[in-house]
């Protein structure tokens, strides 16, 4: 039996409200009349006792903090009313009355009393009996039993909480130890000790290495430019060397220090590359000054000048050699730094991979610590609460001896109303069980575990399968098209089917193709309804274009497409059949399978209209060949079990992706959907209905 929710129950009452009201009135008259006739002139006395109940919650905060799964000690008047008539309380009342404890006496006592509550925390216990003394005794006994049991129930709840704390503290302690051990073992195996700190260190390491690579690259670029210059000016080595300092833009002199000597200032630039070069450069400067001095006395061909030139060339050679060595070292450093960066990134990835497990263990430890601490902090508070029972409930007013009998008219009225309403509900449920249709669109998802991808409203005055000028039809088809494109992109194949005839699959197939035409996509319409090719008849397919006649004699799929393709509209080609029956075996033939493959390659969208599967199961042979199977479901006529059977049948046949299009939707089935409240479909539909009725 299907589970009946409160919402379903209320919907059923509303749906069959006329029957419920009518039958309830009839049953009320019958039951009330019989009660009045059978009541006789028996005198009934009523005695009422009252109990005051404190509506305070005493330990729910404690229980919530420590996570104890015990109901809080909170007096809810509605629950207390139920407790008064509970078997446990009535047994206590029997003991106070001195009556024998038996099922018969418990039943008698329950029938004798009525319990009601007031907003100020008062519970009224009324007892009815032909004896005024018995009515008084029963009312007082039930009230006294309730006060006694309130104390006992409260103590039981407190003791349960205390026992829970005591028994669970050792278990939590052991779990805490196990978690610490697990965290230690995890850190030892993975090396993950503090993920945040470790990732931060690796990131800083990457930044430092990248800075080092950048600095080295500046030096490498400067050295390479120097070598490029000397390769172009081999005869001017002295001048090139003299201009070497202009290539080095980095200054290694600390900010704020004054370097007044010209030599030191120039050498400082060289120090940023290599200290050994500075000594050669200083020597070069000395020789250059000496050369200028000699040139003031001698010509360039003088032996002394030539000797100095040779020394300058030797210095230049040493500088070039040192720069080559330094260049190789800088490149090697960058390679090592690059490897270290890659290693650091792998470390970050490794830590990130294990961080979720680390956080799980760590958070579990934090939670256990918090629970463990709360256990001990709240034990004392629970023990203090044990003494507060006397303020929870008390007999506020004892029942006095009734002097005059009361009329049973009110009781008879209440019983008659209850019985008649129950009878009406039973009739509504019987009618609902007979009606196998869905009550609303929400029920579809819960019953078949399949959510609709689109809704098509119920249209009036649709006289043709093709409705190009109807804005409401166009908007509905656009909704289906968008839903399909979101799920499948711009290239896919879809098969439309249904469980029975006249559910709207041919109408939707044709108009959906027209909707796709507006997007510029090339569409193939395939009529697979072998016994009743409505689509082929609607578009006026020529008899010589019958697909299944052609495919029976033509094996080449491209030739089949050329011969059978009927251009219904621009970018819309129909592949259908003549009226008459074809053997369904042709659908599973290799020729037809090759035809489907070629069709999917040549066209952007392939839309196939098939026969109703539960009537003619021909198409089940090929449902797996399509990217999606769309069930067109008429919510106004098709039953829920029929739809479920259809879905199971398609799944068993290998359908890849099954979705629903709900057709003929109206306010009755979708009162909460925006389409049912605000969309102009329904405005249009109901407006025209009202005009016709008027």
C-alpha positions as CSV (number, residue, x, y, z in Angstrom):
1,X,0.0,0.0,0.0
2,X,1.3,3.4,-0.9
3,X,2.2,5.8,1.9
4,X,-0.4,8.6,2.4
5,X,1.1,11.9,3.4
6,X,-0.8,14.7,5.2
7,X,-0.8,16.8,2.1
8,X,-2.2,13.9,0.0
9,X,-4.9,13.4,2.6
10,X,-5.9,17.0,2.6
11,X,-5.9,17.1,-1.2
12,X,-8.2,14.1,-1.3
13,X,-10.6,15.7,1.1
14,X,-10.7,18.9,-1.0
15,X,-11.1,16.9,-4.2
16,X,-14.1,14.9,-2.9
17,X,-15.4,17.6,-0.6
18,X,-18.9,17.5,-1.9
19,X,-19.3,13.8,-1.2
20,X,-17.6,14.3,2.3
21,X,-20.0,17.0,3.3
22,X,-23.1,15.3,2.0
23,X,-22.3,12.0,3.6
24,X,-21.3,13.6,6.9
25,X,-24.6,15.4,7.1
26,X,-26.5,12.2,6.4
27,X,-24.5,10.1,8.9
28,X,-24.8,12.9,11.6
29,X,-28.6,12.8,11.4
30,X,-28.7,9.0,11.6
31,X,-26.2,8.6,14.4
32,X,-27.6,11.5,16.5
33,X,-31.1,10.3,16.1
34,X,-30.2,6.8,17.2
35,X,-28.3,8.1,20.2
36,X,-31.2,10.2,21.3
37,X,-33.6,7.4,20.9
38,X,-31.4,4.9,22.8
39,X,-30.4,7.3,25.6
40,X,-33.6,6.9,27.6
41,X,-34.1,9.0,30.7
42,X,-31.0,7.8,32.6
43,X,-29.5,10.5,34.9
44,X,-25.8,11.3,34.4
45,X,-23.7,13.2,37.0
46,X,-20.5,15.1,36.2
47,X,-17.7,15.9,38.5
48,X,-14.6,17.9,37.5
49,X,-11.1,18.1,39.2
50,X,-8.4,20.4,37.9
51,X,-4.6,20.2,37.9
52,X,-2.2,23.0,37.4
53,X,0.9,22.3,35.3
54,X,4.0,24.4,35.1
55,X,4.9,25.1,31.4
56,X,8.6,25.4,32.0
57,X,11.4,23.5,30.3
58,X,13.9,22.4,33.0
59,X,16.8,20.6,31.3
60,X,16.5,20.8,27.5
61,X,19.4,23.3,27.3
62,X,21.7,20.9,29.2
63,X,20.5,18.0,27.1
64,X,21.0,19.9,23.8
65,X,24.6,21.0,24.8
66,X,25.8,17.6,25.7
67,X,23.9,15.8,22.9
68,X,21.8,13.4,25.0
69,X,19.0,11.8,23.0
70,X,16.4,12.0,25.8
71,X,13.2,14.0,25.5
72,X,13.5,17.3,27.5
73,X,11.4,17.7,30.6
74,X,9.0,20.2,29.1
75,X,5.3,20.2,30.0
76,X,3.2,20.5,26.8
77,X,-0.4,20.7,27.7
78,X,-1.6,18.6,24.7
79,X,0.9,15.9,25.6
80,X,-0.2,16.1,29.3
81,X,-3.8,15.6,28.3
82,X,-2.8,12.4,26.5
83,X,-0.8,11.2,29.6
84,X,-3.9,11.7,31.9
85,X,-5.8,9.0,29.9
86,X,-2.7,6.7,29.5
87,X,-2.9,3.2,30.7
88,X,-0.1,3.8,33.3
89,X,-2.0,6.7,34.8
90,X,-5.4,4.9,34.8
91,X,-3.8,1.9,36.6
92,X,-2.6,4.3,39.3
93,X,-6.1,5.7,39.5
94,X,-7.6,2.2,39.9
95,X,-5.2,1.6,42.8
96,X,-6.3,4.9,44.5
97,X,-10.0,3.9,44.0
98,X,-9.4,0.4,45.3
99,X,-10.8,-1.1,42.1
100,X,-9.3,-4.3,40.7
101,X,-6.7,-3.8,38.0
102,X,-8.1,-5.3,34.8
103,X,-8.5,-4.4,31.1
104,X,-12.3,-4.1,31.6
105,X,-11.9,-1.6,34.4
106,X,-9.2,0.4,32.5
107,X,-11.6,0.6,29.6
108,X,-14.5,1.6,31.8
109,X,-12.4,4.4,33.5
110,X,-11.2,5.7,30.1
111,X,-14.8,5.9,28.8
112,X,-16.0,7.7,32.0
113,X,-13.6,10.6,31.9
114,X,-13.0,13.6,29.6
115,X,-9.8,15.6,29.7
116,X,-9.4,19.2,28.4
117,X,-6.8,22.0,28.9
118,X,-6.8,25.7,29.3
119,X,-4.2,28.3,28.2
120,X,-3.1,29.1,31.7
121,X,-1.8,25.6,32.3
122,X,-5.0,24.1,33.8
123,X,-6.0,20.5,33.0
124,X,-9.6,19.7,33.7
125,X,-10.5,16.1,34.4
126,X,-14.3,15.4,34.2
127,X,-15.9,12.1,35.2
128,X,-19.4,11.0,34.2
129,X,-21.4,8.4,36.1
130,X,-24.9,7.6,37.1
131,X,-23.7,7.9,40.7
132,X,-22.6,11.3,41.9
133,X,-20.3,9.8,44.4
134,X,-18.6,7.6,41.8
135,X,-18.2,10.6,39.5
136,X,-16.5,12.6,42.3
137,X,-14.2,9.7,43.3
138,X,-13.1,9.0,39.8
139,X,-12.3,12.6,38.9
140,X,-10.2,13.1,42.1
141,X,-8.5,9.7,41.7
142,X,-7.4,10.4,38.1
143,X,-6.1,13.9,39.1
144,X,-4.2,12.5,42.1
145,X,-2.7,9.7,39.9
146,X,-1.6,12.2,37.4
147,X,0.2,14.4,40.0
148,X,2.0,11.3,41.4
149,X,3.0,10.1,37.9
150,X,4.3,13.5,36.9
151,X,6.8,13.3,39.8
152,X,7.8,9.7,38.8
153,X,8.1,10.6,35.1
154,X,10.3,13.6,35.9
155,X,12.6,11.6,38.1
156,X,12.9,8.8,35.5
157,X,13.9,11.4,32.9
158,X,16.5,12.9,35.2
159,X,17.9,9.5,36.2
160,X,18.1,8.5,32.5
161,X,20.1,11.6,31.8
162,X,22.5,11.0,34.7
163,X,23.0,7.4,33.8
164,X,23.6,8.3,30.2
165,X,26.3,10.8,31.3
166,X,28.0,8.3,33.7
167,X,28.0,5.4,31.2
168,X,29.1,7.5,28.2
169,X,31.9,9.4,29.8
170,X,34.3,6.4,29.7
171,X,33.2,5.6,26.1
172,X,33.9,9.2,25.0
173,X,37.2,9.2,26.8
174,X,38.3,6.1,25.0
175,X,37.1,7.5,21.7
176,X,39.2,10.6,22.4
177,X,42.3,8.5,23.0
178,X,41.7,6.6,19.8
179,X,41.3,9.8,17.9
180,X,44.6,11.2,19.2
181,X,46.3,8.0,18.4
182,X,44.8,8.0,14.9
183,X,46.0,11.6,14.3
184,X,49.5,10.7,15.5
185,X,49.6,7.7,13.2
186,X,48.2,9.7,10.3
187,X,50.9,12.4,10.8
188,X,53.6,9.8,11.0
189,X,52.5,8.1,7.8
190,X,51.8,11.2,5.7
191,X,54.1,13.8,7.3
192,X,51.1,16.1,7.5
193,X,51.3,17.7,11.0
194,X,50.0,21.3,10.5
195,X,48.6,21.6,7.0
196,X,48.1,25.4,7.1
197,X,51.7,26.0,8.3
198,X,53.2,23.5,6.0
199,X,51.4,24.9,2.9
200,X,52.3,28.4,3.9
201,X,56.0,27.4,4.2
202,X,55.9,25.8,0.8
203,X,54.2,28.8,-0.8
204,X,56.9,31.1,0.8
205,X,59.6,28.8,-0.5
206,X,58.1,29.0,-4.0
207,X,58.1,32.8,-3.8
208,X,61.7,32.9,-2.6
209,X,62.8,30.6,-5.4
210,X,60.9,32.5,-8.0
211,X,62.6,35.8,-6.8
212,X,66.0,34.0,-7.0
213,X,65.2,32.9,-10.6
214,X,64.2,36.4,-11.5
215,X,67.4,37.9,-10.1
216,X,69.5,35.3,-11.8
217,X,67.7,35.8,-15.0
218,X,68.6,39.5,-14.9
219,X,72.3,38.6,-14.5
220,X,72.1,36.0,-17.3
221,X,70.5,38.6,-19.6
222,X,73.2,41.1,-18.8
223,X,76.0,38.6,-19.4
224,X,74.4,37.4,-22.7
225,X,74.2,41.0,-23.9
226,X,77.9,41.5,-23.0
227,X,78.8,38.4,-25.1
228,X,76.6,39.6,-27.9
229,X,78.5,43.0,-27.9
230,X,81.9,41.5,-28.0
231,X,80.9,39.1,-30.7
232,X,80.0,42.1,-32.9
233,X,83.1,44.2,-31.8
234,X,86.0,41.8,-31.5
235,X,88.6,44.4,-32.2
236,X,87.3,46.8,-29.5
237,X,87.6,44.6,-26.5
238,X,89.0,47.4,-24.3
239,X,86.1,49.7,-25.1
240,X,83.6,46.9,-24.6
241,X,85.1,46.0,-21.3
242,X,85.2,49.6,-20.3
243,X,81.4,49.8,-21.0
244,X,80.7,46.6,-19.0
245,X,79.6,48.5,-16.0
246,X,76.6,50.0,-18.0
247,X,75.2,46.5,-18.5
248,X,74.7,45.8,-14.7
249,X,71.7,47.6,-13.4
250,X,71.6,46.0,-9.9
251,X,73.5,47.7,-7.2
252,X,74.7,45.7,-4.2
253,X,75.7,48.7,-2.1
254,X,73.4,48.9,1.0
255,X,71.1,51.9,0.9
256,X,72.4,54.9,2.9
257,X,76.1,54.2,2.5
258,X,78.2,56.7,0.7
259,X,80.8,55.3,-1.8
260,X,82.9,58.4,-2.6
261,X,85.6,56.6,-4.5
262,X,85.0,56.3,-8.2
263,X,86.7,52.8,-8.4
264,X,84.6,51.4,-5.6
265,X,81.5,52.8,-7.1
266,X,82.1,51.1,-10.4
267,X,83.3,47.9,-8.9
268,X,80.2,47.7,-6.8
269,X,78.1,47.0,-9.9
270,X,80.4,44.1,-10.8
271,X,80.1,42.7,-7.3
272,X,76.5,42.0,-8.0
273,X,77.6,39.4,-10.6
274,X,80.8,38.0,-9.1
275,X,83.4,39.3,-6.7
276,X,86.3,37.8,-8.7
277,X,85.5,40.0,-11.7
278,X,85.9,43.2,-9.6
279,X,89.7,42.6,-9.1
280,X,90.2,42.3,-12.8
281,X,88.1,45.3,-13.4
282,X,90.0,47.4,-10.9
283,X,93.3,46.3,-12.6
284,X,91.7,47.3,-15.9
285,X,91.0,50.8,-14.6
286,X,94.5,51.2,-13.3
287,X,96.0,50.1,-16.7
288,X,93.6,52.3,-18.6
289,X,94.7,55.4,-16.5
290,X,98.3,54.4,-17.1
291,X,97.7,54.0,-20.8
292,X,96.2,57.5,-21.0
293,X,99.3,58.8,-19.2
294,X,101.7,57.0,-21.7
295,X,99.7,58.2,-24.7
296,X,100.4,61.7,-23.6
297,X,104.1,61.0,-24.0
298,X,104.1,58.2,-26.7
299,X,102.2,57.0,-29.7
300,X,100.0,53.9,-29.7
301,X,102.7,51.9,-31.5
302,X,105.2,52.5,-28.6
303,X,106.3,49.2,-26.9
304,X,105.1,50.4,-23.5
305,X,101.6,51.2,-24.8
306,X,101.4,47.9,-26.6
307,X,102.5,46.1,-23.4
308,X,99.7,47.7,-21.5
309,X,97.2,46.8,-24.4
310,X,98.3,43.1,-24.0
311,X,97.7,43.3,-20.3
312,X,94.3,44.8,-20.9
313,X,93.5,42.0,-23.4
314,X,94.6,39.4,-20.8
315,X,92.3,40.9,-18.2
316,X,89.5,41.0,-20.7
317,X,90.0,37.2,-21.4
318,X,89.9,36.5,-17.7
319,X,86.7,38.4,-17.3
320,X,85.1,36.6,-20.3
321,X,86.2,33.3,-18.8
322,X,84.8,34.1,-15.4
323,X,81.6,35.4,-16.9
324,X,81.1,32.1,-18.8
325,X,81.7,30.1,-15.6
326,X,79.2,32.4,-13.8
327,X,76.7,32.1,-16.6
328,X,76.8,28.3,-16.4
329,X,76.4,28.5,-12.6
330,X,73.4,30.9,-12.8
331,X,71.7,28.6,-15.3
332,X,72.3,25.6,-13.1
333,X,71.0,27.5,-10.1
334,X,67.8,28.3,-12.0
335,X,67.4,24.7,-13.0
336,X,67.8,23.6,-9.4
337,X,65.3,26.3,-8.3
338,X,62.8,25.2,-10.9
339,X,63.0,21.6,-9.7
340,X,62.6,22.8,-6.1
341,X,59.5,24.8,-7.1
342,X,58.0,21.7,-8.8
343,X,58.8,19.7,-5.7
344,X,57.2,22.4,-3.5
345,X,54.1,22.3,-5.6
346,X,53.9,18.5,-5.4
347,X,54.2,18.9,-1.6
348,X,51.3,21.3,-1.6
349,X,49.2,19.0,-3.7
350,X,50.1,16.0,-1.5
351,X,49.2,18.0,1.7
352,X,46.0,19.2,0.1
353,X,45.1,15.6,-0.9
354,X,45.4,14.5,2.8
355,X,44.0,17.7,4.4
356,X,40.4,16.4,4.4
357,X,41.2,13.3,6.4
358,X,43.4,15.4,8.7
359,X,40.5,17.9,9.3
360,X,38.1,15.1,9.8
361,X,40.2,13.6,12.6
362,X,41.1,17.0,14.1
363,X,37.5,18.2,14.1
364,X,36.4,14.9,15.6
365,X,38.9,15.4,18.4
366,X,37.6,19.0,19.0
367,X,34.0,17.7,19.1
368,X,34.8,14.9,21.5
369,X,36.7,17.3,23.8
370,X,33.7,19.6,23.9
371,X,31.3,16.8,24.7
372,X,33.6,15.3,27.3
373,X,33.9,18.7,29.0
374,X,30.2,19.3,29.0
375,X,29.5,15.9,30.5
376,X,31.3,16.8,33.7
377,X,30.1,20.4,33.8
378,X,26.4,19.4,33.7
379,X,26.3,16.5,36.1
380,X,26.0,18.8,39.1
381,X,23.3,20.8,37.4
382,X,21.2,17.7,36.6
383,X,21.5,16.6,40.3
384,X,20.2,20.0,41.4
385,X,17.3,19.8,39.1
386,X,16.2,16.5,40.7
387,X,14.6,18.5,43.6
388,X,12.4,20.8,41.5
389,X,9.6,18.2,40.9
390,X,7.1,19.7,43.4
391,X,6.5,22.8,41.3
392,X,5.7,21.0,38.1
393,X,2.1,19.8,38.8
394,X,-0.4,19.9,41.6
395,X,-4.1,19.4,42.2
396,X,-5.5,22.9,41.7
397,X,-9.1,22.1,42.5
398,X,-10.6,18.9,43.8
399,X,-13.9,17.7,42.4
400,X,-17.0,18.4,44.6
401,X,-20.0,16.2,44.9
402,X,-22.3,17.0,41.9
403,X,-25.9,17.9,43.0
404,X,-27.8,17.9,39.7
405,X,-27.5,15.5,36.7
406,X,-26.2,16.8,33.3
407,X,-27.6,16.4,29.9
408,X,-25.8,14.0,27.5
409,X,-26.9,16.2,24.6
410,X,-23.5,17.8,24.2
411,X,-21.8,14.4,24.4
412,X,-24.1,13.0,21.8
413,X,-23.6,15.9,19.5
414,X,-19.8,15.6,19.7
415,X,-19.9,11.8,19.2
416,X,-22.3,12.2,16.2
417,X,-20.1,14.9,14.6
418,X,-16.9,12.7,15.0
419,X,-18.6,9.6,13.7
420,X,-20.1,11.4,10.7
421,X,-16.8,13.2,9.8
422,X,-14.9,9.9,10.0
423,X,-17.5,8.3,7.7
424,X,-17.0,11.2,5.2
425,X,-13.2,10.7,5.4
426,X,-13.5,7.0,4.7
427,X,-15.7,7.7,1.7
428,X,-13.1,10.2,0.4
429,X,-10.3,7.7,0.8
430,X,-12.2,5.0,-0.9
431,X,-13.0,7.3,-3.9
432,X,-9.3,8.4,-3.9
433,X,-8.1,4.8,-4.0
434,X,-10.3,4.1,-7.0
435,X,-9.0,7.2,-8.8
436,X,-5.5,6.1,-10.1
437,X,-4.5,9.5,-11.6
438,X,-1.9,11.8,-10.0
439,X,-3.3,14.4,-7.7
440,X,-0.6,17.0,-8.5
441,X,2.8,17.3,-10.2
442,X,4.7,16.9,-7.0
443,X,3.4,13.4,-6.7
444,X,5.0,12.4,-10.0
445,X,8.5,12.8,-8.6
446,X,7.8,10.9,-5.4
447,X,6.0,8.0,-7.1
448,X,8.1,7.3,-10.2
449,X,11.4,8.9,-9.0
450,X,11.6,10.9,-12.2
451,X,11.2,14.6,-12.4
452,X,9.5,16.2,-15.5
453,X,11.7,18.4,-17.6
454,X,8.8,20.4,-19.1
455,X,5.1,21.1,-18.7
456,X,2.7,21.7,-21.5
457,X,-0.6,23.4,-20.5
458,X,-4.0,22.3,-21.6
459,X,-4.9,24.2,-24.7
460,X,-8.4,24.8,-26.1
461,X,-9.3,25.2,-29.7
462,X,-6.3,23.3,-31.1
463,X,-7.6,21.9,-34.4
464,X,-4.4,20.9,-36.1
465,X,-1.2,19.0,-35.3
466,X,0.8,22.0,-36.4
467,X,0.1,25.4,-34.6
468,X,2.6,27.8,-36.0
469,X,0.5,30.9,-35.3
470,X,-0.5,30.0,-31.7
471,X,1.9,32.0,-29.4
472,X,1.0,29.7,-26.5
473,X,2.1,26.6,-28.3
474,X,5.2,28.3,-29.5
475,X,6.2,29.3,-26.0
476,X,5.6,25.7,-24.7
477,X,7.8,24.2,-27.4
478,X,10.5,26.8,-26.7
479,X,10.5,25.6,-23.1
480,X,11.0,22.0,-24.1
481,X,13.7,23.0,-26.6
482,X,15.6,24.9,-24.1
483,X,15.4,22.0,-21.6
484,X,16.7,19.6,-24.2
485,X,19.6,21.8,-25.3
486,X,20.7,22.4,-21.7
487,X,20.9,18.7,-21.1
488,X,22.3,17.6,-24.5
489,X,23.9,20.6,-26.2
490,X,23.2,21.3,-29.9
491,X,23.6,17.8,-31.3
492,X,21.5,14.9,-30.0
493,X,18.7,12.4,-30.8
494,X,15.4,12.0,-28.9
495,X,12.6,9.5,-29.1
496,X,9.0,10.6,-28.1
497,X,6.7,7.9,-26.8
498,X,3.7,7.4,-24.5
499,X,1.8,4.7,-22.8
500,X,-1.5,5.1,-24.7
501,X,-2.9,6.9,-27.7
502,X,-3.8,10.6,-27.8
503,X,-1.3,11.8,-25.2
504,X,0.2,14.4,-27.5
505,X,3.5,13.0,-28.6
506,X,3.0,13.6,-32.4
507,X,1.7,17.2,-31.7
508,X,4.8,17.9,-29.5
509,X,7.2,16.3,-32.0
510,X,6.1,18.3,-35.0
511,X,5.9,21.7,-33.2
512,X,9.2,21.0,-31.4
513,X,10.9,20.5,-34.8
514,X,9.5,23.9,-35.9
515,X,10.9,25.4,-32.7
516,X,14.4,24.0,-33.5
517,X,14.1,25.3,-37.1
518,X,14.1,28.9,-35.7
519,X,17.6,28.3,-34.1
520,X,19.1,27.4,-37.4
521,X,19.7,23.7,-36.6
522,X,19.1,21.0,-39.1
523,X,16.3,18.7,-37.9
524,X,15.3,15.1,-38.9
525,X,11.8,14.0,-38.0
526,X,11.4,10.3,-37.9
527,X,8.0,8.6,-37.9
528,X,8.3,5.2,-36.2
529,X,4.6,4.7,-35.6
530,X,4.3,1.7,-37.9
531,X,0.6,1.0,-37.5
532,X,-0.6,4.6,-37.5
533,X,1.8,7.1,-39.1
534,X,0.0,10.3,-38.2
535,X,3.1,12.5,-38.6
536,X,3.6,11.2,-42.2
537,X,0.0,11.9,-43.1
538,X,0.1,15.4,-41.5
539,X,3.1,16.6,-43.5
540,X,1.8,15.0,-46.7
541,X,4.6,12.5,-47.2
542,X,4.6,11.2,-50.8
543,X,4.1,7.5,-51.1
544,X,7.4,7.0,-53.0
545,X,9.2,8.5,-50.0
546,X,8.1,5.7,-47.7
547,X,11.2,5.0,-45.5
548,X,10.5,1.3,-44.8
549,X,9.8,0.5,-48.5
550,X,13.1,2.1,-49.4
551,X,15.2,0.6,-46.7
552,X,13.9,-2.9,-47.5
553,X,15.7,-2.7,-50.9
554,X,18.4,-0.1,-50.3
555,X,21.3,-1.0,-47.9
556,X,23.5,2.1,-48.3
557,X,22.4,4.5,-45.5
558,X,23.4,7.7,-47.5
559,X,21.2,6.5,-50.4
560,X,18.3,5.8,-48.0
561,X,18.5,9.3,-46.7
562,X,18.6,10.8,-50.1
563,X,15.6,8.8,-51.4
564,X,13.4,8.8,-48.2
565,X,14.1,12.4,-47.0
566,X,11.1,14.7,-47.5
567,X,11.9,18.4,-47.0
568,X,8.9,19.5,-45.1
569,X,10.3,22.9,-44.2
570,X,13.6,24.6,-44.6
571,X,16.1,22.5,-42.5
572,X,13.4,20.1,-41.5
573,X,13.4,16.7,-43.2
574,X,10.7,14.0,-42.5
575,X,11.4,10.3,-42.8
576,X,8.1,8.5,-42.6
577,X,6.1,5.6,-44.0
578,X,2.9,5.0,-45.9
579,X,-0.2,3.8,-44.1
580,X,-0.2,0.1,-43.4
581,X,1.6,-2.4,-41.2
582,X,5.3,-3.1,-41.4
583,X,7.1,-5.9,-39.6
584,X,8.7,-4.5,-36.5
585,X,11.8,-6.7,-37.2
586,X,12.9,-4.1,-39.7
587,X,13.7,-1.8,-36.8
588,X,16.3,-4.2,-35.4
589,X,17.9,-4.8,-38.8
590,X,21.5,-3.8,-39.5
591,X,20.3,-1.6,-42.4
592,X,18.0,0.5,-40.1
593,X,20.8,0.7,-37.4
594,X,23.2,2.1,-40.1
595,X,20.5,4.5,-41.2
596,X,20.1,5.9,-37.7
597,X,23.9,6.4,-37.4
598,X,24.1,8.2,-40.7
599,X,21.1,10.3,-39.7
600,X,22.8,11.4,-36.4
601,X,25.9,12.4,-38.4
602,X,24.0,14.4,-41.0
603,X,21.5,16.2,-38.8
604,X,22.0,18.3,-35.6
605,X,18.8,17.1,-34.0
606,X,16.9,13.8,-34.6
607,X,13.3,13.7,-33.3
608,X,11.5,10.3,-33.5
609,X,7.8,9.9,-33.0
610,X,6.9,6.3,-32.0
611,X,3.9,4.2,-31.3
612,X,2.5,3.9,-27.7
613,X,4.9,1.4,-26.1
614,X,2.3,-0.3,-23.9
615,X,0.0,-0.9,-26.9
616,X,2.6,-1.6,-29.7
617,X,6.1,-2.4,-28.2
618,X,7.8,-2.2,-31.6
619,X,10.1,0.7,-30.7
620,X,11.5,-1.1,-27.6
621,X,14.0,-2.8,-30.0
622,X,15.8,0.6,-30.6
623,X,15.2,2.8,-27.6
624,X,18.9,2.3,-26.6
625,X,20.0,3.9,-29.9
626,X,18.7,7.4,-28.9
627,X,20.4,9.8,-26.5
628,X,17.2,10.5,-24.7
629,X,13.6,9.0,-24.4
630,X,10.9,11.5,-23.7
631,X,7.6,10.2,-22.3
632,X,4.7,12.4,-23.2
633,X,2.3,12.0,-20.2
634,X,-1.3,13.1,-20.2
635,X,-1.8,13.9,-16.5
636,X,-5.6,14.2,-17.0
637,X,-6.2,10.6,-18.2
638,X,-3.2,8.3,-17.7
639,X,-2.9,6.5,-14.3
640,X,0.2,6.5,-12.1
641,X,0.7,2.7,-12.3
642,X,0.5,2.9,-16.1
643,X,3.3,5.5,-16.1
644,X,5.4,3.6,-13.7
645,X,5.0,0.4,-15.8
646,X,6.0,2.3,-18.9
647,X,9.2,3.7,-17.3
648,X,10.2,0.2,-16.0
649,X,9.6,-1.2,-19.5
650,X,11.8,1.4,-21.2
651,X,14.6,0.9,-18.6
652,X,14.4,-2.9,-19.2
653,X,14.7,-2.3,-22.9
654,X,18.0,-0.3,-22.4
655,X,16.8,3.3,-22.7
656,X,19.8,5.6,-21.8
657,X,18.1,8.7,-20.4
658,X,14.3,8.8,-19.6
659,X,12.6,12.1,-19.0
660,X,8.9,13.3,-18.7
661,X,7.0,15.9,-20.5
662,X,3.7,16.5,-18.6
663,X,0.9,17.4,-21.1
664,X,-2.5,19.0,-20.5
665,X,-1.5,20.6,-17.2
666,X,-4.0,22.8,-15.4
667,X,-4.5,24.6,-12.1
668,X,-6.0,21.4,-10.6
669,X,-2.7,19.6,-10.8
670,X,-0.2,22.5,-10.3
671,X,-1.6,25.2,-8.0
672,X,1.8,26.2,-6.7
673,X,3.8,26.3,-10.0
674,X,4.4,29.7,-11.4
675,X,3.2,28.5,-14.8
676,X,-0.2,27.6,-13.2
677,X,-0.6,30.9,-11.3
678,X,0.8,33.7,-13.5
679,X,1.5,32.3,-17.0
680,X,-0.8,33.6,-19.7
681,X,-1.5,30.0,-20.8
682,X,-3.9,29.6,-18.0
683,X,-5.2,33.1,-18.3
684,X,-6.0,32.4,-21.9
685,X,-7.4,29.0,-21.2
686,X,-9.7,30.0,-18.3
687,X,-10.7,33.2,-20.0
688,X,-12.0,31.4,-23.0
689,X,-13.7,28.8,-20.9
690,X,-15.6,31.4,-19.0
691,X,-16.7,33.1,-22.3
692,X,-17.9,29.8,-23.6
693,X,-19.9,29.0,-20.5
694,X,-21.4,32.5,-20.3
